[in-house]
Amino acid sequence: MIARFLTALLLAVLLTAPAQAADRGRRLVLVTLDGLHWTELFRGADPERAADPAAVAADQRQAIRRAFVEPADRARALMPFLNEVVAREGVLIGDRDHGSCAAVGNAMWFSYPGYNEILTGKPDPAIKSNTHGPNANVSFLAWLNRQPGFAGRVEAVGSWRTFRDILGAPGSGLPVNAGWEDAPTRTPAEAAIARLQAGSARIWPEVRLDTFTQAYALELLKRRKPRVLYVAYGETDDFAHEGRYDQVLWAAQRADRFVGELWKALQADPAYAGRTTLIVTTDHGRGTNGKQAWRHHGKPFAESDQVWIGALGPDVAKGAQPEGCASSSQIAATGLAALGVDWRAFDPAAGTPLDILKPRKP
């Protein structure tokens, strides 16, 4: 009897050891804010645009002015978490007013090519449309989801329905919850989110409100505790295309708060605290050539290739700024390096890691 008990105990220890070893490993949360230009992040609200009656509704002007234009530090008024916590305790790249640069490497300067570059580590010139369809390229998330210690522990949740194509789901095997679809499993919390989502106004048929993406992301962290989580917000871009600068500002402030909520949840959970790297970026910038260019992006719109990148975590060298201009194509390798994974095993042709991580101890 005792021998059988000891044998069973030993077998249980051996079977659970890999999972426990994985639990001691590094974690990564990647976040994107669609189409948020670096000027909003580092300068805050544009006073001229915020006063434009064509861009700000009459009933919004006073609130916008008080919240985002009148404060002495407009950048912190708009996005306090990124400008205070991430900039102070980590790295924030792309403030061109102070000599920091970040840009996409693809030639298109819009969403699908931008996300493909972020997630695969290199541009694909064959991707020339947001309706490209299923992505033939393997994202670093899908690749990780097949590696020991990560298999079944990588998740993605996004506001834009097209992430199912960008990430290659379902062929990749990567769980992706995007657009107006419900979570694939229904905990009581997820059922409540689904009910609220079903009763919400659908402003855009392919992009759900970011608040539901945030709710699902927080529930994923709590319930499944993935080692790698990708969260993609979308409202900043869609409101910009509609010319609603007032709503762009509110959406940017909400997204900043959502990122702060994610970080707070990570620090409150022993599975994540002290071992998680947060990377935050955008897929493209916005045009600057003309009064209405901010509504658009793509090759015809100057400077819409300009982006920004933030990072925070125990392996991020505080205040580090890479030499030259950082590229979106470096984010995949940076995330892998932060996890302690050899990025070359994923794709030796991918962009190299950003020089923002502390040297690893042998």
C-alpha positions in Angstrom: 0.0 0.0 0.0 2.7 2.5 1.0 4.8 1.5 -2.1 1.8 2.2 -4.4 1.2 5.5 -2.6 4.8 6.6 -3.0 4.8 5.5 -6.6 1.7 7.5 -7.3 3.1 10.5 -5.5 6.3 10.4 -7.5 4.4 10.1 -10.7 2.3 13.1 -9.8 5.4 15.2 -9.0 7.0 14.2 -12.3 3.9 15.0 -14.3 3.5 18.4 -12.7 7.1 19.4 -12.7 7.1 20.8 -16.3 4.1 22.9 -15.5 5.7 24.2 -12.3 8.9 25.0 -14.2 6.9 26.9 -16.8 5.1 28.8 -14.0 8.5 30.1 -12.8 9.3 31.4 -16.3 8.9 34.8 -17.7 5.6 36.2 -19.1 4.7 38.7 -21.8 1.7 40.9 -22.4 1.7 42.7 -25.8 -0.8 45.5 -26.3 -1.5 47.6 -29.4 -3.5 50.8 -29.8 -4.7 51.1 -33.4 -3.4 54.1 -35.3 -2.6 56.4 -32.4 0.0 58.9 -33.6 3.1 59.7 -31.6 2.1 63.3 -31.3 -1.0 62.5 -29.2 1.1 60.3 -26.9 4.0 62.7 -26.4 2.3 66.1 -26.9 -1.2 65.3 -25.8 -4.3 66.8 -27.5 -3.8 69.1 -30.5 -5.3 72.4 -29.4 -6.2 73.6 -32.9 -7.9 70.3 -33.7 -9.6 70.2 -30.4 -11.2 73.6 -31.2 -12.2 72.6 -34.7 -16.0 72.4 -34.9 -15.7 69.9 -37.7 -13.7 67.6 -35.5 -15.3 68.1 -32.1 -19.1 68.0 -31.4 -20.5 71.2 -29.9 -21.6 69.4 -26.7 -18.1 68.0 -26.3 -16.0 71.2 -26.7 -16.0 72.4 -23.2 -15.3 69.0 -21.7 -12.5 68.4 -24.2 -10.9 71.7 -23.5 -11.0 71.2 -19.8 -9.8 67.6 -19.8 -7.1 67.7 -22.5 -6.2 71.2 -23.6 -6.1 73.4 -20.5 -3.9 71.2 -18.3 -0.2 72.3 -18.2 1.0 68.9 -19.2 -1.4 67.8 -22.0 0.4 64.5 -22.6 -0.1 63.3 -19.0 -3.6 64.6 -19.0 -4.4 62.4 -22.0 -2.4 59.3 -21.3 -1.1 59.3 -17.7 -0.1 55.6 -17.4 2.2 55.6 -20.5 3.6 59.0 -19.8 4.1 58.5 -16.1 4.5 54.8 -15.2 5.9 53.4 -18.4 8.2 56.4 -19.2 9.5 56.6 -15.6 9.9 53.0 -14.8 10.5 51.5 -18.3 11.0 52.7 -21.8 9.0 54.9 -24.2 10.4 55.3 -27.7 9.2 57.5 -30.5 9.2 61.1 -29.1 10.6 62.8 -32.2 10.6 66.2 -30.4 13.4 64.8 -28.2 15.3 62.8 -30.8 13.6 59.4 -30.3 12.4 57.6 -33.4 10.2 54.6 -34.2 8.7 53.7 -37.6 7.1 50.8 -39.5 9.3 48.9 -42.0 6.5 48.0 -44.4 5.7 50.2 -47.4 1.9 50.3 -46.8 1.4 52.3 -43.6 -1.9 50.9 -42.6 -3.2 48.2 -40.3 -2.9 44.7 -41.7 0.7 45.2 -42.9 1.5 46.9 -39.6 0.2 44.1 -37.4 1.8 41.5 -39.6 5.1 43.2 -39.2 4.7 43.5 -35.4 3.7 39.9 -35.0 6.0 38.2 -37.5 9.1 40.3 -37.2 9.2 41.5 -40.8 7.2 43.2 -43.5 5.5 41.2 -46.2 5.2 43.1 -49.5 2.5 40.8 -50.6 0.1 42.2 -48.0 -1.4 45.2 -49.7 -4.9 45.4 -48.2 -6.8 45.1 -45.0 -8.9 42.5 -46.7 -5.9 40.3 -47.5 -7.6 37.3 -46.0 -5.9 34.6 -43.9 -2.2 35.4 -43.2 0.2 32.8 -44.6 2.9 34.1 -42.3 3.4 32.5 -38.8 3.2 35.0 -35.9 5.6 34.6 -33.0 2.5 34.0 -30.9 1.4 31.0 -33.0 5.0 29.7 -33.0 5.3 30.1 -29.2 2.0 28.2 -28.8 3.7 25.1 -30.2 6.8 25.3 -28.0 7.4 23.4 -24.7 6.3 25.5 -21.7 4.1 27.7 -23.9 1.8 25.3 -25.7 -1.8 26.1 -24.8 -0.7 29.1 -22.8 -0.8 31.8 -25.5 -3.9 33.9 -26.0 -5.0 36.8 -28.2 -8.0 39.1 -27.8 -8.7 42.1 -30.1 -11.4 44.6 -31.0 -11.0 44.2 -34.8 -12.5 41.1 -36.4 -9.6 40.9 -38.9 -7.2 39.6 -36.2 -8.6 36.2 -36.9 -7.0 36.5 -40.3 -3.9 38.3 -39.3 -3.0 35.7 -36.7 -3.9 32.8 -39.0 -6.6 31.4 -36.7 -7.9 28.7 -36.8 -5.2 27.1 -38.8 -2.5 28.3 -36.4 -4.1 26.7 -33.4 -3.8 30.0 -31.5 -6.9 31.0 -29.6 -8.2 34.3 -30.9 -11.2 36.2 -29.6 -11.9 39.2 -31.9 -14.6 41.5 -33.1 -18.1 41.0 -31.7 -17.7 37.3 -31.1 -18.1 35.9 -27.6 -15.4 34.1 -25.6 -15.1 30.4 -26.6 -15.7 29.2 -23.1 -18.3 30.6 -20.8 -17.4 31.2 -17.2 -20.1 33.2 -15.3 -18.0 36.4 -15.9 -17.6 35.7 -19.6 -21.4 35.0 -19.9 -22.0 38.4 -18.3 -19.6 40.1 -20.7 -21.3 38.4 -23.6 -24.8 39.6 -22.4 -23.5 43.2 -22.2 -21.8 43.0 -25.5 -25.0 41.6 -27.2 -26.9 44.6 -25.8 -24.4 47.2 -26.9 -24.7 49.5 -29.8 -22.5 48.3 -32.7 -20.9 51.4 -34.1 -18.8 49.4 -36.5 -19.7 45.9 -37.7 -16.1 44.6 -37.7 -14.8 46.4 -34.5 -16.3 46.0 -31.1 -16.0 48.5 -28.3 -12.6 48.3 -26.5 -14.3 48.0 -23.1 -15.4 44.4 -24.1 -11.9 43.5 -25.3 -10.6 44.8 -22.0 -13.2 42.8 -20.0 -12.3 39.5 -21.8 -8.6 40.2 -21.4 -8.8 40.7 -17.7 -10.9 37.5 -17.4 -8.3 35.6 -19.4 -5.6 36.7 -17.1 -7.7 35.7 -14.1 -9.0 32.4 -15.4 -6.5 30.9 -17.8 -3.3 32.7 -16.7 -1.6 32.5 -20.1 2.2 33.0 -20.3 1.7 35.3 -23.3 -1.3 37.5 -23.9 -1.9 39.8 -26.8 -4.5 42.6 -26.4 -5.5 44.8 -29.4 -7.6 47.9 -28.9 -9.2 49.6 -32.0 -11.3 52.6 -31.2 -8.6 55.3 -31.6 -8.3 54.5 -35.3 -12.0 54.1 -36.1 -13.0 57.3 -34.5 -10.2 59.1 -36.3 -11.4 57.8 -39.7 -14.8 59.3 -38.8 -13.2 62.7 -38.1 -14.4 62.6 -34.4 -11.3 64.0 -32.7 -13.3 64.3 -29.4 -13.9 60.6 -29.4 -10.3 59.8 -30.4 -9.2 61.6 -27.3 -11.7 59.8 -25.0 -10.7 56.5 -26.6 -7.0 57.2 -26.1 -7.6 58.0 -22.5 -9.6 54.9 -22.0 -7.0 52.7 -23.7 -4.3 54.2 -21.5 -6.4 53.4 -18.4 -7.0 49.9 -19.7 -3.3 49.3 -20.1 -2.9 50.5 -16.5 -5.6 48.1 -15.3 -3.8 45.3 -17.1 -0.5 46.2 -15.4 -2.2 46.5 -12.0 -3.8 43.1 -12.4 -0.5 41.6 -13.3 1.3 43.0 -10.3 -1.5 41.8 -8.0 -1.2 38.2 -9.2 1.8 36.1 -7.9 1.8 34.2 -11.3 2.8 37.5 -13.0 4.3 39.9 -10.5 8.0 40.5 -11.0 8.2 38.3 -14.1 6.1 39.9 -16.7 7.2 42.2 -19.5 4.6 44.6 -21.0 5.1 45.9 -24.5 2.7 48.6 -25.9 2.8 49.9 -29.4 0.7 50.9 -32.5 0.4 49.6 -36.0 0.8 52.9 -37.9 0.7 56.6 -37.4 -1.5 59.3 -39.0 -1.1 61.7 -41.9 0.2 65.3 -41.3 0.1 66.8 -44.8 -3.1 68.8 -44.6 -5.7 69.8 -42.1 -7.8 66.7 -42.5 -4.8 64.3 -43.0 -5.0 63.2 -39.4 -8.1 61.2 -40.3 -6.2 59.0 -42.6 -3.0 57.0 -43.1 -1.2 55.0 -45.7 1.5 55.9 -48.3 -0.2 59.1 -49.6 -0.3 60.5 -46.1 3.0 61.9 -44.9 4.5 60.6 -41.6 1.8 57.9 -41.1 4.7 55.4 -40.9 5.8 57.0 -37.6 5.0 54.9 -34.5 5.9 54.6 -30.9 6.9 51.7 -28.6 6.7 51.3 -24.8 8.1 48.6 -22.6 7.9 47.9 -18.8 9.0 45.0 -16.7 11.8 43.5 -14.6 14.0 42.9 -17.7 13.6 46.3 -19.2 16.5 48.7 -18.8 14.9 51.9 -17.4 15.1 54.8 -19.8 17.0 52.9 -22.5 16.8 54.3 -26.0 18.0 52.2 -29.0 20.4 53.8 -31.4 18.9 55.0 -34.7 15.2 54.5 -35.5 13.4 51.6 -33.8 11.3 49.4 -36.1 8.0 47.6 -35.6 9.8 44.6 -37.0 11.9 44.4 -33.8 8.9 43.9 -31.5 8.5 40.1 -32.0 12.2 39.4 -31.2 12.1 41.8 -28.3 9.1 39.9 -26.8 10.8 36.6 -27.3 14.1 37.8 -25.8 12.1 39.1 -22.8 10.7 35.6 -22.4 14.2 34.1 -22.5 13.5 32.5 -25.8 16.0 32.5 -28.7 14.3 34.7 -31.3 16.5 33.2 -34.0 14.7 29.8 -33.5 11.5 31.6 -34.5 12.9 33.3 -37.5 16.5 34.3 -38.0 15.4 36.8 -40.7 13.1 38.7 -38.2 14.1 42.1 -36.9 16.6 42.0 -34.0 15.5 42.7 -30.5 15.4 46.3 -29.4 18.4 47.2 -27.2 16.2 47.9 -24.2 16.6 44.7 -22.2 19.0 44.1 -19.3 21.8 41.6 -19.9 20.8 38.1 -18.8 22.7 36.6 -15.9 24.4 33.3 -16.9 
